[in-house]
Amino acid sequence: MSRPAVNCQVHGIRAVFPPRQISFNIGTDLAMQLEGSIGPKGLSLTAADLVDLAATIHQIDRHITSWRGTNPPARIQLSLRLRNPNAWSEEAILALQASLQLLGNTPWELEFGPGLKAPTPKYQTDNGRAIKQVALFSGGVDSTCGAITLCNATAHTQLVSFYHGQKTLQRGLASELGFQAPVQWRMKWQRSPGRGRSFYFRSFLFLALAAAVAESWDARTIFQFENGVLATAVPPAPSWMMTKHAHPLLQETMGKLFDALFGGKWIITNPFLKLTKRECVAQAAGSMKKARVMDLLAETETCWYLRSNNVYGGKKRPGMPCGICVPCLLRRTALPGERYQYDLLDDKIKGHKRKGESFRAYYAFLRKILAAGKSVAKFYSALPAAGRRLADDSVGLTLTDLHRLFRTFAQEFMATFDLHEVL
């Protein structure tokens, strides 16, 4: 029996336990599919390998259950067969490792070899448009606000989506905004679903999908819209491990990876990096009539648990936003008045051990931000270590930018949840 294309060992911090083994085949166990037309260059072997690598890492993430448990990963070894392993230069490998370590706080040891026989995903080509840039489009508030700001550039912008239940929503929103149909990717996984719930590496998948589509048009610009509170990944408490979906350092290292794989100078940009979610909505409203913007944003989806019948600490109706996850907290600061399964204006929900956990963490953190007042030095002291490191790095954000961002968010948060006593 042939060796699987993917072999992964996840070594925990406790050496007494053997590494967790994750093995599967690309093409049979795991396959990526796309709908919509890509550029005239099509999907190269290198682009197809990048997509399969990203899908592989996503599935490994789904099968790791103890990122915050008693035996979190200390080292991950991945051996993977590819169609064109020679494309992965030392420069590409180093950029890949930097990206993965940033996302998971864990070093990766990578071995790529030849021999992958899986077919590339089927696709259609579009020879009639000159695409200069692509934009990731989930159908959430931030990506929809971003698409609205690009409405004057629809002729040379291609939207790229990954969907798991949002296919019709994404296509409908794109059409209403005057864009061609998005290139929509989906993952076909034939084995048992993983039990991991953190999705730390999901953004690697999204950016890889965007790059594969951009490369088919020889485009080198990717827009990834996310409000600055989440993009900076500043945790409300030092013990939190935040996902870094649109972190500026991730965009920098992924740009280097695409430089090495495809050539040229890649730019991955987030125009919303310095904005709160409420400010993202305001910027979109400056590009289109506000009433129309609000109607469109009412269609968007945000909740982590939207389709689930369970949420951390209770039951919920599938299709109803939970109201208590971090995305719901931020959405409410931008779009007040929407209905949720659990209402954090209710003191019983705020004080609930589990349902109110994210709310209380942000409340405690943002009180410190407000207590720092206009003092940048006191603000720096109030930041967790991850925020301080971000302020010290050269990624287009100054400490003054971070101070303004989180002070504004703190004021919006307190007003949203009727916490006027600390304003």
BELKA-V354159 format. One line per field, one symbol per residue. phi: phi as a letter, one per 30 degrees, with the letter a starting at -180 (. if undefined). A space follows every 50 residues. Layout:
phi=???
This chain:
phi=.ddedcbbbccddcddcdddcbbacdjcdbbcbbbjccdddicddddddd ddddddddddedcccbecddbddcabcbcbdbdbdddcdedddddddddd dddchbdcccbcbdjdcdddedacccccbcdcabbdbcjcddddeddddc ddbddbbcdbbcbbjcedddddddddciddeddccbcccccdddcdbchd cddddddddddddeddcidbbbcbdaedddddhdddbeddcddcdbdddd ddddedddeddciicdbcbbdceccdddddddddddcaeeddeddddddd bbedcecdcbbejlcadejcedibdeedededdcbdjdcbdbcdddedde ddecdcddedddedddddddddhcdddddeddddeddddddddcbibcdd ddddedddddddddddchcddcd
